[in-house]
């Protein structure tokens, strides 16, 4: 049974690594830069949350399949001539890169929360300053600028909040892109090791 299972596990692990590498490449080079071009912070935040959740779910599934497949292939392979070190090296390289990327993402989450707290303080100060400018806004309305005091106040507050949220969203996107580049490098290297290992297995069988 192991003679049939081991090649299948190697094949499944290699395909999973290839898909994992492709998703990381697309995310870091195309998806995230596209998100950075969205016109408003609210749209960017909503799209970022949805896309990040979906991407992470698929990447986690492929990573688990790849590592478990190579580990199982190493365990089921015959002790003599079947347990090639590249099976473990492939899993190790992919796991190290995955751990580094997840560490960066967790650090980013902490930094984003810190920045969000600072932005909340700035927003509060902005609102306090805005309330002090009511008299000036009333003079603008009386002079015929147009609109009402409430309209002017709403535009001032919305503009300040939008700018602050945009800074937080952009920081989160850039950190996510760095994490995906790290993941791309590790999974790409692991995929290369897997392909070379499979080629080596085929060469040994032909000898």
SVG drawing of the C-alpha trace seen along z (x, -y; Angstrom):
<svg xmlns="http://www.w3.org/2000/svg" viewBox="-28 -88 49 90">
<polyline fill="none" stroke="black" stroke-width="0.4" points="0.0,0.0 2.8,-2.4 4.3,-1.9 1.1,-3.4 0.4,-6.0 3.9,-7.6 3.9,-8.8 0.4,-10.1 1.3,-12.0 4.4,-13.5 2.3,-14.6 -0.4,-16.1 2.2,-17.9 3.9,-19.3 0.7,-20.5 -0.4,-22.2 3.0,-24.0 2.6,-25.2 -0.9,-26.5 0.3,-28.1 3.2,-29.8 0.9,-31.1 -1.7,-32.5 1.1,-34.3 2.5,-35.7 -0.8,-37.0 -1.7,-38.5 1.6,-40.3 2.1,-41.6 -1.5,-42.2 -4.2,-42.0 -2.7,-44.2 -1.4,-46.9 -4.9,-47.0 -6.5,-47.5 -4.1,-50.5 -5.7,-52.3 -9.3,-52.2 -10.6,-55.8 -11.9,-55.7 -10.6,-54.2 -14.0,-52.7 -14.1,-50.8 -10.5,-49.7 -11.1,-48.5 -14.2,-46.5 -12.4,-44.9 -9.2,-44.3 -11.1,-42.5 -13.0,-40.2 -10.0,-39.5 -7.6,-38.9 -10.0,-36.4 -10.6,-34.5 -7.0,-34.4 -5.9,-33.3 -8.4,-30.5 -7.2,-29.1 -3.5,-29.5 -4.0,-27.7 -5.7,-24.8 -3.0,-24.4 -0.2,-24.7 -1.7,-22.1 -2.2,-19.7 1.4,-20.2 3.1,-19.8 1.0,-16.8 1.4,-15.1 5.2,-15.3 5.4,-14.3 3.2,-11.3 5.2,-10.4 8.4,-10.4 6.8,-8.3 5.3,-5.7 8.3,-5.4 10.5,-2.3 13.5,-3.0 16.0,-2.0 16.1,-4.2 12.6,-5.7 12.9,-8.2 14.7,-11.0 15.7,-14.0 14.2,-16.4 10.7,-15.5 11.5,-16.9 13.5,-19.8 10.6,-20.8 8.2,-20.8 10.7,-22.6 11.4,-25.4 7.6,-25.9 6.9,-25.9 9.6,-28.4 8.4,-30.8 4.8,-30.3 5.7,-31.0 7.7,-34.2 4.7,-35.5 2.2,-34.8 4.5,-36.5 4.6,-39.6 0.9,-39.6 0.4,-39.3 2.8,-42.2 1.0,-44.2 -2.3,-43.6 -0.8,-45.0 0.7,-48.0 -2.6,-48.7 -4.4,-48.6 -1.8,-51.0 -2.2,-53.3 -5.9,-53.1 -5.8,-54.3 -3.6,-57.2 -5.9,-58.0 -8.9,-58.0 -7.1,-60.5 -6.4,-62.7 -10.0,-62.4 -11.2,-63.5 -8.9,-66.5 -10.1,-67.2 -13.7,-67.2 -12.9,-69.5 -11.2,-71.9 -14.1,-71.7 -16.5,-72.7 -14.4,-75.7 -14.7,-76.8 -18.5,-76.9 -18.5,-80.7 -16.3,-81.0 -18.5,-78.7 -21.5,-80.7 -19.9,-83.8 -19.2,-81.9 -22.8,-80.9 -24.0,-84.5 -21.6,-85.7 -23.4,-83.6 -20.9,-80.7 -23.8,-78.3 -25.1,-75.4 -25.7,-75.3 -23.5,-75.1 -24.5,-71.4 -23.5,-70.7 -20.1,-72.4 -19.5,-70.6 -20.3,-67.2 -18.0,-67.7 -15.1,-68.7 -15.6,-65.7 -16.0,-63.2 -12.9,-64.5 -10.8,-64.1 -12.0,-60.7 -11.5,-59.5 -7.9,-60.7 -7.1,-59.0 -8.8,-55.7 -6.9,-55.7 -3.6,-55.9 -4.4,-52.8 -5.7,-50.8 -2.6,-51.6 -0.3,-50.6 -2.1,-47.3 -2.0,-46.6 1.7,-47.3 2.5,-45.0 0.4,-42.3 2.2,-42.6 5.6,-42.2 4.3,-39.1 3.1,-37.6 6.5,-38.3 8.1,-36.3 5.6,-33.5 6.2,-33.6 10.0,-33.2 9.7,-30.3 7.0,-28.4 8.8,-29.0 12.0,-27.6 10.1,-24.6 8.3,-24.0 11.7,-24.0 13.1,-21.5 10.0,-19.3 10.3,-19.4 14.0,-18.5 13.3,-15.8 10.6,-14.2 13.0,-14.4 15.6,-12.7 13.2,-9.9 12.4,-9.3 16.1,-9.2 16.8,-6.7 14.0,-4.4 15.2,-4.5 18.7,-3.4"/>
</svg>
